[in-house]
C-alpha cells in the first residue's frame, strides 16, 4: 500500500510559475453584481474582495469581467473592455496582494 501525505490546508502551495499561495484556501470567482453599470470597479466590490484577502484566503478570484462593452453578461458586472477600466483592476489586485493573497 502506498501512503500519501494529506496536505495541511494551512501550508503554502507553490506553482511552477514561481507564485506561492500562503495557504490552500481559495475564493471562487463569485458573481456579486457590485460594479458600476459602466463596468467600473465600485468601492463596494473593492471592499468586498479586499475583505476576503484580509480574511486570509490564499487566492482571491474576481467575478467574470467582460472584455467587450456589448459583452456584459449581468447587471453590475466588472469590465475590462477599455483603458479607462484598467486602473480599477490595478487597484483591486494591489489591495488583494497587500493582504498577502494572490489575485
C-alpha positions as CSV (number, residue, x, y, z in Angstrom):
1,X,0.0,0.0,0.0
2,X,1.3,3.4,-0.9
3,X,0.9,6.0,1.7
4,X,0.4,9.6,0.7
5,X,0.6,12.6,2.9
6,X,-2.7,14.5,3.3
7,X,-1.8,18.2,2.7
8,X,-2.4,20.6,5.5
9,X,-4.7,23.3,4.2
10,X,-2.7,25.9,6.2
11,X,0.6,25.0,4.3
12,X,1.8,27.2,1.4
13,X,1.2,26.0,-2.1
14,X,3.8,26.9,-4.8
15,X,3.1,26.9,-8.6
16,X,5.6,26.3,-11.4
17,X,5.3,29.9,-12.3
18,X,7.0,30.8,-9.0
19,X,3.9,32.2,-7.3
20,X,3.1,30.9,-3.9
21,X,-0.2,30.9,-2.0
22,X,0.2,31.4,1.7
23,X,-2.3,28.6,2.3
24,X,-4.6,26.4,0.2
25,X,-7.8,28.3,0.7
26,X,-9.2,29.9,-2.5
27,X,-12.2,32.2,-3.1
28,X,-14.1,31.1,-6.1
29,X,-14.9,33.6,-8.8
30,X,-18.3,34.7,-7.5
31,X,-20.8,36.9,-9.3
32,X,-21.6,39.6,-6.8
33,X,-23.0,42.4,-9.1
34,X,-21.3,45.2,-7.2
35,X,-19.5,47.0,-10.0
36,X,-20.9,50.2,-11.7
37,X,-23.1,49.7,-14.7
38,X,-20.4,51.1,-17.0
39,X,-18.1,48.2,-15.9
40,X,-16.0,50.4,-13.5
41,X,-14.9,48.8,-10.2
42,X,-17.0,50.2,-7.3
43,X,-15.8,50.9,-3.8
44,X,-18.3,48.2,-2.6
45,X,-16.7,45.5,-4.8
46,X,-13.2,46.6,-3.9
47,X,-14.0,46.4,-0.3
48,X,-15.8,43.1,-0.5
49,X,-13.0,41.3,-2.4
50,X,-10.3,43.0,-0.2
51,X,-12.0,41.7,2.9
52,X,-11.8,38.2,1.5
53,X,-8.0,38.7,1.2
54,X,-7.9,40.2,4.7
55,X,-9.8,37.1,5.9
56,X,-6.8,35.1,4.9
57,X,-7.8,33.4,1.6
58,X,-4.5,32.4,-0.1
59,X,-6.1,33.2,-3.5
60,X,-8.9,35.7,-4.3
61,X,-10.5,35.4,-7.8
62,X,-12.8,38.2,-9.1
63,X,-16.0,37.7,-10.9
64,X,-16.0,37.5,-14.7
65,X,-15.0,40.7,-16.4
66,X,-16.5,41.5,-19.8
67,X,-13.9,42.2,-22.5
68,X,-16.3,44.0,-24.9
69,X,-18.7,46.7,-24.0
70,X,-21.6,44.7,-25.5
71,X,-20.4,41.5,-23.9
72,X,-21.9,42.3,-20.5
73,X,-23.5,39.2,-19.0
74,X,-25.3,40.7,-16.0
75,X,-26.0,44.0,-14.2
76,X,-23.1,45.3,-12.1
77,X,-20.5,43.2,-14.0
78,X,-16.9,44.3,-13.8
79,X,-15.5,45.3,-17.1
80,X,-12.0,45.4,-18.8
81,X,-13.0,46.4,-22.3
82,X,-11.3,49.9,-22.3
83,X,-8.2,51.5,-20.9
84,X,-10.3,53.6,-18.5
85,X,-11.1,50.4,-16.6
86,X,-7.5,49.2,-16.1
87,X,-6.9,51.4,-13.1
88,X,-9.7,49.7,-11.1
89,X,-8.2,46.3,-11.8
90,X,-4.8,47.5,-10.7
91,X,-6.3,48.9,-7.5
92,X,-8.1,45.7,-6.8
93,X,-5.1,43.5,-7.4
94,X,-2.9,45.7,-5.2
95,X,-5.4,45.6,-2.4
96,X,-5.7,41.8,-2.5
97,X,-1.9,41.4,-2.6
98,X,-1.5,43.9,0.3
99,X,-3.1,41.2,2.5
100,X,-0.7,38.5,1.2
101,X,-3.1,36.8,-1.1
102,X,-2.7,36.1,-4.8
103,X,-5.0,38.0,-7.1
